[in-house]
Amino acid sequence: MSELELQETRAAAAQPGPWKSWVEGRDFDGGSNFIQTGSGAERGEDIEMSGATVADQDFMAAARQDIPRLLAEVRRLRALLNQTK
């Protein structure tokens, strides 16, 4: 993965996190499945899904938090490798 690919421009451009997947019957009664973006004052627009499975929706919501953390871990591990050279 190149340094350019490690840039977080897409994550930075997305609505702020955390994102949470809400599934009717699992997380609440009534309404439709959606992804809640942000929280508190950072609350953004909800994302309603069409054609996605519950697993797809859970994955997309978690990716908002997971991708920046994974990129940070790649950078941390690369820094460790560079120290041993």
N, C-alpha and C positions, 0 to 999 in steps of 0.2 A: 504494500500500500504506500503510495507516494505521499510526500508532505502535502501536496495539493489536495489529494483525496482525503487527508485528515482534517482539512479545514471544516469548520462547523458552520459554514454560511447558511446551509439549508435549515439547520437547527436554530440558528440565531434569527432567521427570517420567519420561522413558524411562530404561532401564538405561544405565549409563555406557558411554562409548565407550572406545576405538575398537571398532567392530563390523567383523567380517570374514566374508565369504561363503566357505564351504567347499563345494566341489562334488566329489562322488564321481567319480573318473576324471580330474578336472582337477587337484585340489589334494591328493588322498589316494586310497588304494585301500581299498575296503570301507566299509560304513556307509551313511549317508544324507546328503543335502544339508542343510545347516543354516547359521545365522548365529551366530557366536560373539560374545557381547557382553562388552565390557570386556576387561581383560588383567591379569595378575598378581593382586594383592590386590583389584582392582576387578572381577574376573571375575564376571559374572552368569550367569543361566540361558541356555542355548543356545535358539535359536528354530528349530524345525523347520518346514519349509514343506510345504504341501499344495496342489497345484493351481497353483503358481507356476512360471514358466519360470526357467531359469538367469539370464536377463537381468533378470527381475523381482527375483530374490533378490539379485543383485549391486547393483541399484539401491537396494533397501531397506537393505542393509548400508551402502552408501556414503552414503546420505542422513543417517545418524546423525552423520557427520563434516561432510558438505557443507552441510547446512541452517544450523547455527550459524555456519559460515564465511561463507556467503552473506548472512545477516542482518547480520553484523559489517561486511561490505563495503558493504551498503546504508547502514548508519549512517555509515560513514566517508565515503562519497560525498556523503551528505546534509550532513554537517558541512562538507565542502569547498564545496559549493554555498552553504551559509549564510554562509560566510566571504566569498564574492564578492558578496554582496548589499549 
